[in-house]
Amino acid sequence: MNAKFARYHRQMLLPDIGESGQQRLADSSVLLLGCGALGSVAADMLARAGVGHLVIVDRDIVELTNLQRQVLYDEQDVKDGLPKAEAAKRHILRINANVRVTAIVDDLNHTNIERYGGGADVLVDGLDNLETRYLANDLAVSRGIPYVYGAAVGTTGMSLPILPHSGKDTSWEQAGLATPCLRCLFEEAPPPGTMPTCDTAGVLGPVVAMVANFQVTETLKILTRNFSAVNRRMLHLDPWNNDMYHLDVAHAYESGNCPCCKRRSFDYLDGNAGSSAEVLCGRDAVQLRHRQRGDAMDFAALAARLERFGEVKVNDFLLSARIASDDDRFEITLFPDGRAIIKGTQQPDVARTVYSRYIGS
């Protein structure tokens, strides 16, 4: 056995990995899309498995309320005010110094995701909003890069590995193993404010770990080229209510007319869909606009969710909420089409974080 792989001995005993699979892991690069709840668990496990290069992109800093579920971080990271990507890098290098870690403190968007992810072998989802997931899905389909979707909120979680129909003559397409993409299943995003978030609905730490470990397992299958072992169903779990099942989604590609992998329209990657940000001069505020409008926002339901964070006012034209949580002090003004003004920052990435945290995507 190669001496440099001695630490992976138990993993290499698995017949579908062995030394050749371990070498493939060492030669691989994974882009972690966010390093919060899901991403921190995934980064930890991928480093321990011996993935050679982890590229971690995250826009946030470590906060005290993260520690309940974001396993890479500790109280010293909070005291130091470290960005999550940098804190993750420090901890990973103490776990496995043989792993190369690139920490990027940035907001993922259509102007940079190809630069950060174009050379990755797999994209692993640690995101907190559907818009950026659609962006990652566009990149995966356009470049022929596997994408492992995951999400967790409340006591529920979902995950799905995607081997895209890219037309790039990839190994899985040659073998007839390509899967539906994310937009085959969810063609359009729901209106802003209709989906719960971890900050409004809470999240159970073990759910995060379960989803992330499922994602890592599928990632290891892909990186070791065990494509036939990749799960072709969507996992749905709710361990609090003792519920776990798989959804058969294999025929969603054939039966639908996906705008992404069938019609080859990459609206999010091209910057024609999603949100844009504009700093409002002299107002200490950022305006966020959604390029694609859905139904009008349900202000009543959203107000009920936000009231515990501070004062909320609603009329026929807008919702105004003063957020006064342990982590945040902002004023959010929402309009029926999803447009928002986030007062209390002049940084677009901070404004997007606040929007994702309290409104959703």
PyMOL commands that set and color helices and strands:
alter all, ss='L'
color gray80, all
select helices_A, chain A and resi 3-12+18-26+37-49+64-66+75-80+84-95+113-117+130-143+171-174+182-185+198-201+205-223+227-229+239-241+252-255+299-309+348-358
alter helices_A, ss='H'
color red, helices_A
select strands_A, chain A and resi 29-33+53-58+100-105+122-125+147-153+156-162+233-238+243-248+275-280+285-290+312-314+319-324+329-334+340-343
alter strands_A, ss='S'
color yellow, strands_A
deselect
rebuild
show_as cartoon
